[in-house]
Amino acid sequence: MVLLPGSLGPEAKRYPPSGYREVGRQLRAAGFEVLVVVGPSDAPLGHWLARETKARLFPPEAGLWEVAQVLARARLVIGNDSGLTHLAAALGCATVALFGPTSPARTAPSQGLVLQAPDFARCGWERLPPGLVLRACDALLTGDLQDARLVSTITSGGGPLAQLAEQGTLNP
């Protein structure tokens, strides 16, 4: 299981570290090996999360090729709306993408499961608790995507190309 708590985007796009800590602890308690992957700018967060969850930390200074190899072999990836989460989905890994203020209808990974924090503008991340993230992980691993408790689930989106088009950085 791989946790991707970092992001070069705005702080609001990041699922809270305390939420990742709870998800990581529960995954470890269920017997899963957990790996935290962050880039150099998120190294302090990665060290903290690895220590708090008794997970392994993938070297933050590793290159994108090495990270891609790890993601391609992962059983499940849980990450923010970030480039690495999109990469994991593109590599075919079972992926749970956590969305807060951005629109998954426009920028969700091309495959995987997307959870959007309901009413983010008013409530922030509080309405996307770790228990819901864990239920989504279980549903994705077991193939039971009809779980009625996952009412905020969006299972498809435009992917990174739609995001580039939305930002005006994709030439027609």
C-alpha positions as CSV (number, residue, x, y, z in Angstrom):
1,M,0.0,0.0,0.0
2,V,1.4,3.4,-1.0
3,L,0.5,6.7,0.6
4,L,1.1,9.9,-1.5
5,P,0.5,12.7,1.0
6,G,2.4,15.4,-0.8
7,S,1.5,17.8,-3.5
8,L,3.2,20.8,-5.1
9,G,-0.3,22.4,-5.4
10,P,-2.1,24.6,-2.8
11,E,-2.2,23.4,0.7
12,A,-6.0,23.1,0.5
13,K,-5.6,20.3,-2.1
14,R,-3.9,18.1,0.5
15,Y,-5.8,15.6,2.5
16,P,-4.9,16.3,6.2
17,P,-1.7,14.5,7.5
18,S,-3.8,13.3,10.5
19,G,-6.1,11.6,8.0
20,Y,-3.2,9.9,6.3
21,R,-1.8,8.9,9.7
22,E,-5.1,7.2,10.6
23,V,-5.4,5.5,7.2
24,G,-1.8,4.3,7.4
25,R,-2.2,3.0,10.9
26,Q,-5.4,1.1,10.0
27,L,-3.7,-0.5,7.0
28,R,-0.8,-1.6,9.1
29,A,-3.1,-3.0,11.7
30,A,-4.8,-5.0,9.0
31,G,-1.4,-6.5,8.1
32,F,-0.5,-4.5,5.0
33,E,3.0,-3.2,4.4
34,V,2.7,0.6,3.9
35,L,5.1,2.8,1.9
36,V,5.1,6.6,2.0
37,V,6.3,8.3,-1.2
38,V,7.0,12.0,-1.2
39,G,9.3,14.3,-3.2
40,P,12.1,16.4,-1.7
41,S,9.9,19.4,-0.9
42,D,7.7,17.1,1.2
43,A,10.4,15.1,3.0
44,P,9.6,16.4,6.5
45,L,5.9,15.3,6.0
46,G,7.1,11.9,4.6
47,H,9.4,11.3,7.6
48,W,6.7,12.2,10.1
49,L,4.1,10.0,8.4
50,A,6.4,7.1,8.1
51,R,7.3,7.4,11.8
52,E,3.7,7.8,12.9
53,T,2.4,4.8,10.9
54,K,5.5,2.6,11.3
55,A,5.6,2.6,7.5
56,R,8.7,2.7,5.2
57,L,9.7,5.9,3.5
58,F,10.7,5.7,-0.1
59,P,13.8,8.0,-0.6
60,P,12.4,11.5,-1.2
61,E,15.3,12.2,-3.5
62,A,14.5,9.3,-5.8
63,G,13.8,10.1,-9.4
64,L,10.5,9.8,-11.2
65,W,11.5,6.6,-12.9
66,E,12.1,4.9,-9.6
67,V,8.9,6.2,-8.2
68,A,7.0,5.0,-11.3
69,Q,8.5,1.5,-10.8
70,V,7.2,1.4,-7.2
71,L,3.8,2.7,-8.1
72,A,3.5,0.1,-10.9
73,R,4.0,-2.7,-8.4
74,A,1.8,-1.4,-5.7
75,R,-1.3,-3.2,-4.7
76,L,-3.1,0.1,-3.9
77,V,-2.2,3.8,-3.9
78,I,-4.0,6.5,-1.9
79,G,-3.1,10.1,-2.9
80,N,-4.1,13.7,-3.2
81,D,-5.1,15.3,-6.5
82,S,-1.5,15.3,-7.6
83,G,0.8,14.3,-10.4
84,L,1.9,11.1,-8.6
85,T,-1.7,10.0,-8.1
86,H,-2.4,10.5,-11.8
87,L,0.8,8.6,-12.6
88,A,-0.3,5.7,-10.4
89,A,-3.7,5.5,-12.1
90,A,-2.1,5.7,-15.6
91,L,0.2,2.8,-14.7
92,G,-2.8,0.7,-13.9
93,C,-2.5,0.6,-10.1
94,A,-5.6,0.5,-8.0
95,T,-5.8,4.1,-7.0
96,V,-8.0,6.1,-4.6
97,A,-7.7,9.8,-5.4
98,L,-8.7,12.3,-2.7
99,F,-10.2,15.5,-4.0
100,G,-11.1,18.6,-1.9
101,P,-11.5,22.0,-3.7
102,T,-10.8,20.9,-7.3
103,S,-13.3,19.3,-9.6
104,P,-12.9,15.5,-10.2
105,A,-15.4,15.8,-13.0
106,R,-12.8,17.7,-14.9
107,T,-9.5,16.5,-13.5
108,A,-9.9,13.0,-12.0
109,P,-7.4,10.3,-12.9
110,S,-8.3,8.3,-16.0
111,Q,-9.0,5.3,-13.8
112,G,-9.4,4.3,-10.2
113,L,-11.7,5.6,-7.5
114,V,-12.2,9.2,-6.6
115,L,-13.5,10.5,-3.3
116,Q,-14.5,14.2,-3.1
117,A,-14.9,15.9,0.2
118,P,-18.6,16.9,0.3
119,D,-19.3,20.7,0.6
120,F,-15.6,21.4,0.8
121,A,-16.0,25.2,0.7
122,R,-17.9,25.1,4.0
123,C,-16.5,22.0,5.7
124,G,-13.1,21.4,4.3
125,W,-11.9,17.8,4.7
126,E,-14.0,17.0,7.8
127,R,-16.7,15.3,5.7
128,L,-14.2,12.9,4.1
129,P,-13.0,11.0,7.2
130,P,-10.4,8.3,7.2
131,G,-13.1,5.6,7.7
132,L,-14.6,6.5,4.4
133,V,-11.2,6.4,2.7
134,L,-10.6,3.0,4.2
135,R,-14.0,1.7,3.0
136,A,-13.1,3.0,-0.5
137,C,-9.8,1.1,-0.4
138,D,-11.7,-2.0,0.7
139,A,-14.2,-1.6,-2.1
140,L,-11.5,-1.1,-4.7
141,L,-9.5,-4.1,-3.5
142,T,-12.6,-6.4,-3.4
143,G,-14.2,-5.1,-6.5
144,D,-17.4,-4.1,-4.6
145,L,-17.8,-0.7,-6.1
146,Q,-21.6,-0.7,-5.4
147,D,-21.1,0.2,-1.7
148,A,-23.9,2.7,-0.9
149,R,-21.8,4.2,1.8
150,L,-19.5,5.7,-0.8
151,V,-22.0,8.3,-1.9
152,S,-19.4,10.9,-2.8
153,T,-17.6,8.6,-5.2
154,I,-16.9,9.6,-8.8
155,T,-15.4,6.8,-10.8
156,S,-14.3,8.6,-13.9
157,G,-13.0,11.9,-15.0
158,G,-11.1,13.8,-17.6
159,G,-7.6,13.0,-16.4
160,P,-4.5,15.2,-16.6
161,L,-5.2,16.3,-20.2
162,A,-8.5,17.8,-19.1
163,Q,-6.7,19.6,-16.3
164,L,-4.1,21.1,-18.7
165,A,-6.9,22.2,-21.0
166,E,-8.7,23.8,-18.1
167,Q,-5.6,25.7,-17.1
168,G,-5.1,26.9,-20.6
169,T,-1.7,25.1,-20.9
170,L,-2.8,22.6,-23.6
171,N,-2.6,23.8,-27.1
172,P,-5.5,22.6,-29.3
